[in-house]
């Protein structure tokens, strides 16, 4: 089962329903339409966004996940914190990214130091916090911290650690034991 469909009784994927909303100036979301399928949701979202200057979004009503958002006010976009996560296990990195996005953060996730260096040298994006995964050797993690500090002297780095592990050059260290332990550290690092 994925974001594009849900299994039917016969095991055939059925399109998921998405609701298309416009956010009125007072902040109240108003339902404009419901469509089946992610592609149709994006099409309706684009159509609505061309008709109004107000924020518009598409949402899966079953999970309440926002799958698309247009006409986001510039002030709100500037307030959104941008995080860069260097994971060493793809599945853990993506699952942490989902938790962060659901809490309103903008997240870029890469797997491994080399990928991080390639992406960060090819973009001019500003990141408010670098999050470093735990599933690599201490030497590998120290190497990327040194590289980040040299390239981004004002960077804040949060190291997610195994039990009894700390990364001395990171600005923040937290034991990785579920989002309830590391999400407060993210908030503290961005304060």
C-alpha positions as CSV (number, residue, x, y, z in Angstrom):
1,X,0.0,0.0,0.0
2,X,1.4,3.4,-1.0
3,X,0.4,7.0,-1.3
4,X,-1.1,6.3,-4.8
5,X,-3.6,3.7,-3.9
6,X,-5.2,1.4,-1.3
7,X,-5.8,-2.3,-1.8
8,X,-9.3,-3.4,-2.6
9,X,-10.9,-6.6,-1.5
10,X,-9.4,-8.2,-4.6
11,X,-5.9,-6.8,-3.9
12,X,-6.1,-4.3,-6.8
13,X,-4.9,-0.8,-5.9
14,X,-7.8,1.7,-5.8
15,X,-7.1,5.4,-6.2
16,X,-7.1,7.3,-2.9
17,X,-9.4,10.3,-2.4
18,X,-7.9,13.7,-1.9
19,X,-9.6,16.8,-0.7
20,X,-8.6,20.2,-2.2
21,X,-8.8,23.2,0.2
22,X,-8.3,27.0,-0.1
23,X,-7.2,28.8,3.1
24,X,-9.2,32.0,3.5
25,X,-7.5,35.2,4.7
26,X,-8.8,34.6,8.2
27,X,-7.0,31.2,8.2
28,X,-10.1,29.0,7.7
29,X,-9.6,26.2,5.2
30,X,-12.6,25.7,2.8
31,X,-13.1,22.5,0.9
32,X,-13.3,23.1,-2.8
33,X,-13.4,19.6,-4.2
34,X,-12.6,15.9,-3.8
35,X,-10.8,13.9,-6.4
36,X,-9.5,10.3,-6.8
37,X,-5.8,9.8,-7.4
38,X,-2.7,11.9,-6.6
39,X,-2.2,13.1,-10.2
40,X,-5.8,14.4,-10.2
41,X,-5.2,16.1,-6.9
42,X,-2.2,18.0,-8.2
43,X,-4.1,19.0,-11.3
44,X,-7.1,20.4,-9.2
45,X,-4.6,22.0,-6.8
46,X,-2.9,23.8,-9.7
47,X,-6.2,24.9,-11.1
48,X,-7.4,26.3,-7.8
49,X,-4.0,28.1,-7.2
50,X,-4.4,29.9,-10.5
51,X,-7.8,31.2,-9.5
52,X,-6.8,32.6,-6.1
53,X,-3.8,34.2,-4.4
54,X,-4.8,32.3,-1.2
55,X,-2.9,29.3,0.1
56,X,-4.2,26.0,-1.3
57,X,-3.5,22.4,-0.3
58,X,-4.4,18.8,-1.1
59,X,-5.0,16.4,1.8
60,X,-5.6,12.7,2.2
61,X,-8.6,12.8,4.5
62,X,-7.9,9.3,5.9
63,X,-4.4,10.1,7.1
64,X,-4.7,14.0,7.2
65,X,-1.4,14.1,5.3
66,X,-0.9,17.2,3.2
67,X,0.4,15.9,-0.2
68,X,0.6,19.3,-1.9
69,X,0.6,23.0,-1.1
70,X,0.6,26.0,-3.4
71,X,0.5,29.8,-2.9
72,X,2.2,29.5,0.5
73,X,2.6,33.1,1.9
74,X,6.2,34.3,1.6
75,X,6.4,35.2,5.3
76,X,5.3,31.7,6.3
77,X,7.8,30.1,3.9
78,X,10.6,32.2,5.3
79,X,9.6,31.2,8.9
80,X,9.7,27.5,7.9
81,X,13.0,26.0,9.2
82,X,15.1,24.1,6.6
83,X,16.9,21.0,7.8
84,X,19.5,18.9,6.1
85,X,19.7,15.3,7.3
86,X,22.7,13.0,6.6
87,X,21.4,9.5,7.2
88,X,23.4,6.3,7.0
89,X,20.5,4.0,6.6
90,X,18.0,5.0,4.0
91,X,14.9,3.7,5.7
92,X,15.7,5.4,9.0
93,X,16.5,8.6,7.2
94,X,13.3,8.7,5.3
95,X,11.2,7.8,8.4
96,X,12.9,10.6,10.4
97,X,12.3,13.0,7.5
98,X,8.6,12.1,7.5
99,X,8.4,12.9,11.3
100,X,10.1,16.2,10.7
101,X,7.9,17.2,7.8
102,X,4.7,16.4,9.7
103,X,6.0,18.8,12.4
104,X,6.3,21.6,9.8
105,X,10.0,21.5,8.9
106,X,11.4,21.5,5.4
107,X,13.8,18.6,5.1
108,X,16.4,17.4,2.6
109,X,17.7,13.9,3.3
110,X,20.7,12.2,1.8
111,X,22.4,8.9,2.5
112,X,26.1,9.1,3.4
113,X,28.8,11.7,3.5
114,X,29.6,11.7,-0.2
115,X,26.0,12.4,-1.1
116,X,25.9,15.2,1.4
117,X,29.0,16.8,0.0
118,X,27.7,16.5,-3.6
119,X,24.4,18.0,-2.8
120,X,25.7,20.8,-0.5
121,X,28.4,21.9,-3.0
122,X,25.9,22.1,-5.8
123,X,23.2,24.2,-4.1
124,X,23.0,27.7,-2.6
125,X,20.3,26.7,-0.2
126,X,20.6,27.8,3.4
127,X,20.0,25.2,6.1
128,X,19.1,26.1,9.7
129,X,20.2,22.7,11.1
130,X,22.2,19.7,10.0
131,X,21.1,16.4,11.5
132,X,23.6,13.6,11.5
133,X,22.3,10.0,11.7
134,X,23.8,7.4,14.1
135,X,24.4,4.3,11.9
136,X,28.0,5.1,10.8
137,X,31.4,4.8,12.4
138,X,32.6,7.6,14.7
139,X,35.3,8.4,12.2
140,X,32.8,8.8,9.3
141,X,30.6,11.0,11.4
142,X,33.6,13.1,12.6
143,X,34.7,13.6,9.0
144,X,31.4,15.1,7.9
145,X,31.2,17.3,11.0
146,X,34.6,18.7,10.2
147,X,33.6,19.2,6.6
148,X,30.3,21.0,7.5
149,X,32.1,23.2,10.1
150,X,34.7,24.2,7.4
151,X,32.1,24.9,4.7
152,X,29.4,26.4,6.9
153,X,31.1,28.0,9.9
154,X,27.8,29.1,11.4
155,X,26.1,25.8,10.9
156,X,24.4,24.1,13.8
157,X,24.9,20.3,13.9
158,X,22.7,17.8,15.8
159,X,24.2,14.4,16.2
160,X,21.8,11.5,16.8
161,X,23.8,8.9,18.8
162,X,23.8,5.3,19.9
163,X,23.8,4.7,23.7
164,X,27.1,5.8,25.3
165,X,28.2,7.7,22.2
166,X,28.8,11.4,21.8
167,X,30.2,13.4,18.9
168,X,32.3,16.1,20.5
169,X,32.4,18.5,17.6
170,X,28.6,18.5,17.1
171,X,26.7,21.4,18.6
172,X,24.1,19.2,20.0
173,X,24.1,15.5,20.9
174,X,21.1,13.3,21.7
175,X,20.6,9.6,22.2
176,X,18.5,8.2,19.4
177,X,15.6,6.4,21.0
178,X,12.5,7.4,19.0
179,X,11.2,10.9,18.0
180,X,10.1,11.7,21.6
181,X,13.8,11.9,22.5
182,X,15.3,13.7,19.5
183,X,12.4,16.0,18.4
184,X,12.9,18.3,21.6
185,X,16.6,18.5,20.7
186,X,15.7,19.7,17.1
187,X,13.4,22.4,18.6
188,X,16.2,23.4,21.1
189,X,18.8,23.6,18.3
190,X,16.6,25.8,16.2
191,X,15.6,28.2,19.1
